[in-house]
Amino acid sequence: MRYVVITGVSRGLGEALLNQFETDEETTVLALGRGFTDAQRIAAGPRLILRHCELAEPSTLPHASELNELIADADEVVLIHNAAVVAPIGPIGDLEPDELANAVAVNLTAPMLLTNSLLAALPATARAVIMFVSSGAAHRIIDGWSAYSATKRGGEEFFAHLAEQYADEPRIRVEIVNPGVMDTGMQETIRSARFAGQQRFLDLFENNELPDPAAIAARLIEDHLHA
């Protein structure tokens, strides 16, 4: 039995990833987030478990004991850290403190805590794939994107350490992926902000050059989860 844990499934890439797994009768999905679509609520059941949590609030995240009860009979567990926020966008010194703290919690702290809990809960005989959805912004300076870039870079460092920790144990595999731009709510936030280089994102939208998240989800699964 395979269990897939995904954060941020109510829209965008997370919703598309969930849709890809939903048709697999050998897979149970644990969807983590602050909200779910009407279709997801209707489909919820033994193979789709909707678990409300606030990724910015560590006390609401599932701990090892809860995860262990869920995945006790797992042959394989896939943990996909998809949820992220791009706000706040702006110059350092003008950033809203609450938004800045939220970005660190959602983009960096929650993935670290969830990974730690999952590995503590993982059955000794089960395989695991841990995927961190990063961004090209982790490796370049984009005007106003300090919070997003820094948290994504920090996440990559954490998961690079995890990959090194299990370098000699093929039972645990770590995937750090950059899906590229796509037509999501995050892009709407970017288009409504003010920063140097924004025109590129406006042009992508106006020229209908933003890929569908469904296509990106299918590619990520094919390239990184079928090995």
Salt bridges, closest charged atoms under 4 A:
ASP24 OD2 - ARG2 NH2 3.04
GLU54 OE1 - ARG34 NE 3.47
GLU54 OE2 - HIS52 NE2 3.67
GLU66 OE2 - ARG51 NE 2.80
GLU76 OE1 - ARG127 NH2 3.87
GLU156 OE1 - HIS139 NE2 2.58
GLU169 OE2 - ARG171 NE 3.16
GLU175 OE2 - ARG173 NH1 2.70
GLU175 OE1 - HIS224 ND1 2.89
GLU222 OE1 - HIS226 ND1 3.06
